[in-house]
Amino acid sequence: MSEAATMQFHPQPKAGPAKPWAFPAPERGTLPNGLTVLRCDRPGQQVVAVEVHLEAPLDAEPDGLDGVATIMARAFNEGTDKHSAEDFAAELDRCGATMDAHADHPGVRVSLEVPVSRLPKALGLLSDALRAPAFADTEIERLVRNRLDEIPHEAANPARRAAKELSKQLFPAGARMSRPRQGTEETVSAIDSAAVRAFYERHVRPATSTLVVVGDLTGTDLDAILADTVGTWTGDTAEARPMPAITADDTGRVVIVDRPGAVQTQLLIGRIGPDRHDRIWPAQVLGTYCLGGTLTSRLDRVLREEKGYTYGVRAFSQVLRSAPDGTGAAMLAISGSVDTESTGPALDDLWKVLRTLAAEGLTDAERDVAVQNLVGVAPLKFEMAASVAATLADQVEQNLPDDFQAQLYRQLAATGTVEATAAVVSAFPEDHLVTILVGDAARIEGPVRALDIGEVSVVSG
């Protein structure tokens, strides 16, 4: 009978010493044509991410042409003076690149990702799109039709409908922020190639734009590549465009967007608060995360785990426009959905959470978990070049210093429970919240009125 085989166990590997991490610091410069460039070398990131911020804000759209910035952004992919729309797409494919663009309140963003070996070719295509977009009549007409086709689908989406109504309720009727970012059926229908080109010529130029490049730049002569591509883009200088002040009405009230027969109610509760230039921002981020940033946050513990009203409710802050002089603003909101019959009880418990928070504050354990989730996972969050580039571009469009994100993590780690509590209570005061409910008014209006959380009105869905 053979002897039993024995196994030899090797020592378990031990973790190496922890390496300090900080959000990457970019190198800033300016090309002769006035284009600002932020570069960030990330060894090992063979896919380079490029972000371009164009100072063409939605507030600059001409009267009656809401959506022209969006059509212009989409048209950057639709041909240049050198390539037709089909040829441009084929050239991007040949160098393994993807390019996208969108418009928002601060301006237009163009994003590019490409293997570093094809960076010169891809930056050349990006340069052509910015320098000499075709804006062909047929392509603009197609983009307008596509946008018009999207609008009914957005109106049918409860979350999108709630967001549209919240903006309408918060901001004055004449303010651009009160209207859909990508335009309405009436305004988009009025857009043609002449309108797109006029908007482009008025607002798009290198002197007011910033380009961010992030990736493994070892052995890449980026200066030469930039000079041969985006460095050839020319345009006039321009004075800074004054931005109108942001005003909002956060008088506590409830607006029900009636959807007869709906089996769920979409909740969106919001108001306007300070932007990232405010000293309270780090504490507000931390406190808001404790309230509703993840599955273990207070709102989910009550509404999801204890009561079973919802699959999840989130609290968040989203910068709308940011400025060093204090004229910026962020949307502070709570969002989720519940079944129709639970609408009244869910809102009642949500308000109880806010009242308890104001009366008793956050716990040290909640604060510690939030810091770990926000700060501890940051190295993973910014592992890819695209996430670093997008954050740097966010800082540019929000007029923040290049080290803002790095400073934010240090401030979050240093923020105490008392500070976080004060910030989140200030962000979500129970009597200054505009509540939008997209659901069956016949079934939810009575229970909601009984809560006495503000005047209730009903609008058509």
Salt bridges, closest charged atoms under 4 A:
GLU51 OE1 - ARG109 NE 3.13
ASP59 OD2 - ARG321 NH1 3.05
GLU61 OE1 - ARG176 NH2 2.89
ASP66 OD1 - ARG176 NE 3.45
ASP66 OD2 - ARG179 NE 2.50
GLU78 OE1 - ARG142 NH2 2.78
ASP81 OD1 - ARG131 NH2 3.09
GLU91 OE2 - ARG94 NH1 2.57
GLU91 OE1 - LYS121 NZ 3.01
ASP104 OD1 - ARG181 NH1 2.71
ASP128 OD1 - LYS82 NZ 3.59
ASP128 OD1 - ARG131 NH2 3.00
GLU139 OE1 - ARG142 NH2 2.75
GLU150 OE1 - ARG74 NH2 3.16
GLU150 OE1 - ARG147 NH1 2.77
GLU154 OE2 - ARG147 NH1 2.79
GLU154 OE2 - ARG160 NH2 3.11
GLU165 OE1 - ARG161 NH1 3.01
ASP223 OD1 - ARG39 NH2 2.77
ASP249 OD2 - ARG253 NH1 3.80
ASP250 OD2 - ARG271 NH2 2.95
ASP250 OD1 - HIS432 ND1 3.22
ASP300 OD2 - ARG314 NH1 3.05
GLU305 OE2 - ARG304 NH1 2.36
GLU341 OE2 - ARG443 NH2 2.36
ASP348 OD2 - LYS352 NZ 3.57
ASP349 OD2 - LYS307 NZ 2.85
GLU366 OE1 - ARG298 NH2 2.72
GLU366 OE2 - ARG301 NH2 3.08
ASP368 OD1 - ARG367 NH1 2.92
ASP394 OD1 - ARG109 NH1 2.90
GLU397 OE1 - HIS53 ND1 3.77
GLU397 OE1 - ARG109 NH1 3.20
ASP402 OD1 - ARG28 NH2 2.75
GLU430 OE1 - ARG355 NE 2.75
GLU445 OE2 - ARG449 NH2 2.81
